[in-house]
Amino acid sequence: MVALVAALHLAFLVLEMFLWDKALGRTIFRHSKQQAAATKVLAANQGLYNGFLAAGLIWGLYLSASDPESGRGASIQLFFLTCILIAGLYGAKTASRTILWVQALPAAVALVLVAWS
């Protein structure tokens, strides 16, 4: 589940950094050409942050696989999943309710699973 959340955030990076003003990006985010052009730099910045979140999860997965006894990987995963959950809840409240289902819910499920493991 953590790998799925990381993959989602890598997809968000691609969408926001490279496809924001392309037909696919405009369709997904429901922006006009003018809106996409006006917000392209902001979206790219947001995409970069999503990439950092994905990198943190991948780092945590790597540490869990390479040194499972230390618990460091799980701690890192918990931190980044909590960040993603908070960002998803905030985004759902301020930007689009869809973010609740696409970002916050997968992070919450992964968070629970990592905490229980």
C-alpha positions, 0 to 999 in steps of 0.5 A: 500500500505504501508503494501504491501511495508513492506511485500515486505521488510520482504520477501527481509529479508528472501531471503537475510538472509536465502535463498541467497545461497539456490536454490530459492535465487540463482534462484531469484538473478541469482547467481551461488553457488560460487557467492552466497557463496562469497556474503552471508555475504553481502546479510545477512547484506542487508537483515537485513537493509530491515528488519529495513525498514519494521519495520519502516513502521510497526511502522508508520502503528501502530501509524497511527492506534492507534493515527491517529490525531497526524500525527506521523504515517504518518510522519514515513511512509513518512520517511521510504518510502523515504528511500526505494525509494532512495535505490530502485533508487540507486539499480536500477542504480548500481545493477539491473534494476528490483529493480526499479519495485520491490522496488522503484515503490511500495515505490513511489506509497505508498509515494504519497498515504500517502502524499495525505491522 
